[in-house]
Amino acid sequence: MAETEAQRLGETADALDGIRDDLLEFLEGRETSWTISDLRRELGRWEQELCGTTGAQGQRYSPDTIKTHIGHGAQFIRWLAGEWQPLGPRNP
């Protein structure tokens, strides 16, 4: 009887592997959709990661570096959302 149960578990595992493989094949090549809210949330998550990242020697990103990285990303998201338009270079 134990052999039959092991056989059933093996068949179930094989079936699940097949379903997983079919799902991965189905999803392969599909584009991921992001909303503006998703992008803003992920930008915040990235900022937290930058703030918490330390190098091999314990160094951290400077506040100015983080501000630059996040600021450019935030501006791009605002452009995507139609909330910002470039004005062109400033004349000296």
C-alpha positions in Angstrom: 0.0 0.0 0.0 2.9 2.4 0.8 4.2 1.8 -2.7 0.9 2.9 -4.2 0.8 6.1 -2.1 4.4 6.9 -3.1 3.5 6.2 -6.7 0.5 8.6 -6.4 2.7 11.3 -4.9 5.2 10.9 -7.7 2.5 11.2 -10.3 1.1 14.3 -8.6 4.6 15.9 -8.4 5.1 15.1 -12.1 1.7 16.7 -13.0 2.5 19.8 -11.0 5.9 20.1 -12.7 4.1 19.9 -16.1 1.6 22.6 -15.0 4.5 24.8 -13.9 6.4 24.3 -17.1 3.2 25.1 -19.2 2.6 28.2 -17.2 6.2 29.4 -17.6 6.0 28.8 -21.3 2.8 30.7 -21.5 4.2 33.7 -19.6 7.5 33.8 -21.4 7.7 36.7 -23.7 4.7 38.5 -22.2 5.1 42.1 -21.3 4.6 43.1 -17.7 2.1 46.0 -17.2 2.8 48.7 -14.7 0.5 51.4 -13.5 1.9 54.9 -12.5 1.1 53.9 -8.9 3.1 50.7 -9.3 6.0 52.6 -10.6 5.9 55.2 -7.8 5.7 52.4 -5.2 8.7 50.6 -6.7 10.7 53.8 -6.9 10.1 54.2 -3.2 11.2 50.6 -2.6 14.3 51.3 -4.7 15.1 54.3 -2.6 14.9 52.2 0.6 17.2 49.7 -1.0 19.7 52.4 -2.0 19.6 53.8 1.6 20.2 50.4 3.1 22.9 49.3 0.7 26.5 49.1 2.0 29.6 48.3 0.0 32.2 45.7 0.8 34.0 48.2 3.0 30.8 49.5 4.7 30.4 52.6 2.7 26.9 53.9 1.9 25.5 56.0 -1.0 25.6 59.7 -0.2 22.3 61.5 0.2 23.1 63.5 -2.9 23.6 60.3 -5.0 20.4 58.8 -3.7 18.6 62.1 -4.4 19.9 62.2 -8.0 19.0 58.6 -8.7 15.5 58.9 -7.3 14.9 62.4 -8.6 15.5 61.4 -12.2 13.3 58.3 -11.8 10.5 60.4 -10.3 10.8 62.9 -13.0 10.5 60.2 -15.7 7.4 58.8 -14.0 5.9 62.3 -13.9 6.5 62.6 -17.6 4.9 59.2 -18.2 1.9 60.3 -16.2 1.6 63.6 -18.2 2.4 65.6 -15.1 5.7 67.2 -16.5 7.0 68.3 -19.8 10.6 69.4 -20.6 10.9 73.1 -21.1 14.2 72.8 -23.0 17.7 74.1 -22.1 18.0 77.4 -20.2 19.6 80.3 -22.0 22.6 81.8 -20.1 
